[in-house]
Each structure stands twice: as structure tokens, then as C-alpha cells.
Amino acid sequence: MNLAEILEIQIKKDISDMFIRVNSVLRGRLYSQVEIVDDRKFTFEDVNNILKELKVYNKTLEEKKNVEFAIYYRDQWRFRVGIFYQRNTPAIVIRKIDLKIPTFEELNLPSKILENFCFKKRGLILLTGTTGSGKSTTIASMIEYMNQNFKRHIMTIEEPIEFTFSDKNSIITQRELGVDVLTYKDALKQFTVHSPDVIYIGNIRDAETCYAALTAAETGVLVLSTLHTVNAVSTIERIINFFPPHQHNLILNQLSFLLQGVMSQRLIKRADIYGLIPAYEVMALSPSISRLIRENKIWEMPKYIQKGDIYGMKTFNQCLLELIETKKIKVEDALENSDKKEELEIELHNKGLI
């Protein structure tokens, strides 16, 4: 089985990720579940031939032990490729990226709050969730919304570039780590001479990148980024814990006026049609949220998020309840994805839904 055959199957069956390993059958992630796609086992030679088609050579892989990049296919599709070693043999994961960037409505996301985030001219906005929860797609839809509606210079720093954009009302500069710039640190040191209005940092992984993002936001730039956290509280805790204790008050103070919003996502199997739908939590900067961050009373935030609909805020349980009431997800799937299962059960019982 060659690379083109694998990509054609992935497109035809709408498989988000393909998994290729030596002495293993072809598997794919189809609506969150990893399924067997073809029962023929890949040999070492099969995998090496795919690596050659991808123009990855053994010497490069042996030296780096991990390679990430993106490829185009048939001018309609882009794939993100991750190659690494497991059990001393190469393994490949191929993620499908549709070149058409969906709108907020097409993604079943709250358009009003995301549009409000896009209108911001400065500060920090974070999209969070586990791997495969749709963070990159939501970011892409936000960038495209700004591209169509504002006259800005939008700069992305990615590893690797996933979605590609065409300039509309805005100009979009996309820099890929290892190709256009060596590190996030280097890119963020250089940004002042590039005159961006918006910066998208692919992922905040350490204190250095986080501090650079906060500094950029302080200078009057809107910064978008992602974190692998599950909700607003864990996001702020993660940021604080990047830094040593003696810096916590400084970081909390910066976040209290720079953090414009956090949107956390998770994808859930639909009950009405075949596919997935996002459940989300939204935290927006309000006077109360700002005070809680500044005073390091992070644990109190959920109750303010629950009552903050005037600012567009919503908890996961509120979102899950709406999806159940509109029959888009099943009760058992909602409970499985809830951070506060008992509270959701009580609410469902009170509404006669269980």
C-alpha cells in the first residue's frame, strides 16, 4: 500500500488520523474511535517506502528521532505528518486538514463570543483541550474571520503550518518552526520589527514562550495560542506553574488584565447524525474574573462563569445540558465528558431528562 492509496482512503472515509507502524495493520481515527482500516500488515520495507515517498530519509530520522511537517495532496487537501520511533522502528501518523476553513456556525461553536474575541485589539486569548479536540480548527476559523473583516497584519508561528490562508482584508504571514524561524523564542523576539497586529503561537509549552506571549500582549498585540488543558481553571493554574513561586504574583497580575478569554473544547459523538460535535466552556474577562485572577482565587471562577452569560460565558455542564435538550448528544456521553458529573446528574434529574 503506497502513500497515495492511504491518503485516498483517509479522504474517502473522512478519517482524521492514520496510524502506520511496522508489523501492524493500518488503523485510523474515525470520529474519535481508532478502527482497523485495512488488515494487511506493514513490513519494515513498506514503511521505509512510504518514508521515501514523503522524502524523509533514514539518516535524517535517525539523527532527529522525530520529524513533523505538512504536505499537500491533489490541491484540495493538506496533511500534517508526524514520524517517530517506537520499538526501534519508524511509525507514522498522518492527520487530514481540509483546506476549506469552516465558519463558527459550521463548527457548531458560539459565533457571538468568538466574534467578540476577534474584535479585541490586544491581550491574550487561549484555546484549550486535549489533542484532537479541534483547537487548531477553531483558531483557523478565528484567523479567517479577522482576515475577512479587519485590516490587520496577522502573523502565525506554527510547528508545522496546518491551515494555509489567502490574504483578503488582512495580510497573513505564516512562519514555520525549523523552516522560516528556528524557535518560538526567536520569532517572538523578532516580532516588533514585523509590525503585527495579531500573533498566533501554535502552542505554549514552557515559561519562556508564555512570558514572551504575555510581553507581546502587553505591547498592544492580540495574541492567540493553545494549551493542552481541560478548562479555564486548569489553564490559569498551568500558566502560573510555568513560573517559580516568587513570580506568581507578577504573572497573576498580568493575566488579570491581559487574559481576554479562554475557550476549552472537547468533541462528543453526536446522537442525531453521524459525526462529532464540540462541547465547550467559555471564560471571558469580566471585572469579577479579573479580580479572582489577581487575588489568586482561581477555584471560585466556575460559579462566576456559570452566571456570566451577559459576557458570553458558559460552563461545560451548561453546554452539555443544551446539547442534550436539543437531542444532539446522549445523556451517557454528556456525563462521561462532564467535569462535574454529579452536578449535571442533579440538573438532568430536575429537568426530567433522566
N, C-alpha and C positions, 0 to 999 in steps of 0.2 A: 504494500500500500504506500503510494507516494504522497508528497505534501499536498498536491492539488486535490487528490481524492479525499483526503482528510478534511480539507477546508470546504469542499463542496458538500460533504456530509454535514459539517458543522452549520453551514448556511441553511441547507435544506431542512434540517431538523430543529433549527433555532437553538442550538446548543451553545451555552455561554462559554464554557471552558472544555478543552480537550486535554486528556492526560495520556502521554505516550511514555512507556517505560520498557526497558529490556525484559524479556520473558513475561510480559504482561499483555493482556488484551487491551484494545482501545476502549477507553471509557470517557464519558462526557457528562458534564453537569447540565441536566435538563430540569429547569425550574426548581433549583436548589438541591435536587437529588442526583447523586453520581450513579449513572447507569452504564451497563455494558452496551457499547455501540457496535462492535464487531468482535467476533470470538476468535479471530486469528491472532496468534501471539507474535509480538515483535521480537526479532532476533537482534543481536548486537549490531549486525551488519545493516539491518533495516533502519535502526535508529541513526546509525552513522550516515546512511544515505540521505535521511531527512535533514540531518545537520548540514550536509554538503549543499543540499537544495536551499537551505536557509543561509548559506555562505558563512557558516560557523565552522571553524577548523579546530581539530583536536588540540593543537598546540595552544591556541587562544583559550579554549575551555579549560584545559589542564592547568594553565597558569592562573586564571582568574577563579576557577571553580564555580562561577556563576555569571551568566550573561543575560541581560534584558534589553530588548529592542522592539520595534514595531515594524510591520510590513504592510504594504498594500496588496490587494488581490482584486483583479477584474475591475479596477477603478470605482468600485462600489463599496468595498469593504476594507477595513483596516484591522489587523490582528496584533495584539500585544503578545510577545513571545518571551517566556522565561525558561532558561535552560540551566540545569544544575546537576549535581551528582547525588546519587543515592545508591548505597551498596556498591560503591566504586564503579558505577555505570551511569552514563548520561540519561537524564529524564527531561521531558519537555512538557510544558503547559502552554496552551495556546488559547488566548481569550479573544472573543469576537467583539469588534467595535463597529457599530453601524455608523457610516459616515453622515447620515442624516441626524442632526441633533434635535431631539424631541423638545416640545414645549413643556411648561409646567403642567398644563392640563393633560397632555398626553401621558405624562408620568404619574398622574393622579396625586400631584403634590399641591399644597396650598399656594395658589398663584399670588394672592394679595400680599402675604408676608414675604414671599421670595422677591416680589417686585419691590417691596419696601426696602429690603436688604440691598437690592441692586441700586436703588436711588441714593444710598449712602455715599458720601464723598470721602470719608476717612473712617478709620477704625479697623477692627478685626472681626471677620465672620468665619465660623468654623462649621464644616460638615463632618459629622462623625458617624461611626458604625463599624461593624466588622467587615472583613474582606468580602467583597461581592454583595454589599448591601445597597449599591447604587450611588455612592458618594461622588465618584468621578462624573457620572452621567448628570447628576444634579448640578454640579459645578459647571459642566459644559453648557447646560441649559441656561444658567445664570449669565455666563460669559456671552452666550449668543443673544440673550435678551438685552444686555448692555450694548452689544455690537449693533443691534438694530435700532436702539432707542436713544443712545447717547453718543456724543462726540468726544471720545476718550482714547488714550493710549493704554491698552491692556497688555501687560507682559506676563507670560506664563513661564514657570521654571518647573520642568517635569522630568520624570525618570521612569519610563521614557515618555515621549509625547504620545497621547492616546487620540483624542479628538483633534482634528485639524479645522481651522477656521478660515473663512474668506472675509477680507475687510469689507464692511458695509459703512455705517456711520462712524464706526470706530476703526482704529488701526490696531491690529493684534500681532504682537511679537511673541513667538514661541521659541524657548530655549530648552534644549535637551541636555541633561547631565551627561558628561562624557563625550558629547559631540560638539555642543556650542559653548559649554562652560563646564568647568571641572567639578564644582561643588555648589550646594545651596549657599554656603558661606560666601564663596566668591561672587555669585550672582547678586546676592543681597548687599554686598559691599559696593558693587558697581552700579546699582540701580539709580542712584541720584543723578548720574550723568546721562541716563537714558530717558529721563523725563516721563515716567509712567504715572498714570492716574490710578490704575488698578494693578495689583500684583497677585498672581495665583502661584502659591508654593505647593507643589504636589503633595508633600506630607511633612508634618512637623514631627521629628523623631528624637530631638535632643535639645538641650538647653541652649546651645549656640544658635541653632536655627530658630528656636522660639524667641530668643532675645532679639535676634535680627528682625523677625516678623513684627514684634512689638515696637521696636525702634522705627521701622518703616511706617507703621500705623501712626506713630507719634508725629512723624514729619508731615502728615496730611495726605497719606496714600491709603486707599481702601485695599486691605489685604484679605484674600480668601485662602483657606487652606483646609486640610483634612487631618483627623486624628482617629486612631483605632480605639475609640472609647464608646460606651453604650448609651450614655445620656449626658445631660448638661452638668450634673453634679460631678460625675466621674471625669468629665472633660476638664473642669476647672481644677480638680484635685491632681490630675495628670500634669497639667501645666505647672502648678505650684511645686510638685515633686520633682520636676526637672532641675530645680534650683536648690542650693543649700539653705538650711533654715534661716540663716541671718539675712537672706534676700527675700524671704516670703512676704514680708510687709510691703516691700517695694513692688513686687510683682502683683500682689493683690490690689494695690492702689492703681497700678497701670491698667489692670484688667477692669477695674470698676468704672473706668470711663472710655476704654478703648474697645472692649468686647461688645460689639453691636448685637451679636446674636449667635446662638448655637442651634443647629438643627441636626438631630440624631435620627437615623433611619434603620429599619430592618425590613426585609422582604418576607411576605407571608403568602402561602398558597391561597389562591382565590377559590371561592365556593361557587361563584356564578358562571365563570368561564375558565378555560384552561390558561393558566399563567400565574404570575405573582403580582402582588400589589404592595406598595410601601405603607408601613405604619411608621409614624414619626412623632417625635417630641420637638417642640419649638420653644426656645427661650429667647426673648428679646430684652434689650437693655431698657429697663424702666427705673424710676427713682428707687423703688424698693429693692430690685435686684442689684442695682449698683451699690446700695448701702450694705446689703448682705455680703457681697463680694469684698467690699472694703473692710468690713468688720470680721471677715473670715467666719461667717455663719452660713457656710455653704449648705449644710444639712437642712436648713429651713427653706431652701429655694423651691422644692417641689410644690408646697402649698401655695406659693405665690405664682408659680407657673400655672397651676390649676385654676386660679382666679384671675389670670391675666389675659383673658380673651380680648380685652379692649386694645391690647398691644399686639394681638395676633398669637399669643402664647397658647400652648396646648400640651398636655401630658400624654404619654403613651397610652395610658388607660382611657383617656377621653377619646383619643383617636381610634383605639381598638373597639370601643363601645359604638362609635359611629359606623365603623366597618361592619360590625355585627348587625346593627339595626338596619343597615341598607343591604344586608344579606350578601355582602361581598366576601366575607370570611366566616369560617365556622367558629363556634364558641371554643371548642377544644384547642384550635390553633391560636386563638387570641390568648387564652390562658397560658399556653406554652410560651408565648412571646412576651408576656407581661412581666415588668419588673416588680409589680406589687399584685401578685395573683389573688391573695385573699381579699384585697380591696375591690378588685374587679369582680370577683365572685359575688360579693355583697351587692354591688351596683347592678349586676345582671339579675340577681335574685329580686331586688327591689323593683326592677322593671319587668319582671315576669318572663325573662328570657332564658332562665334555667329553672 
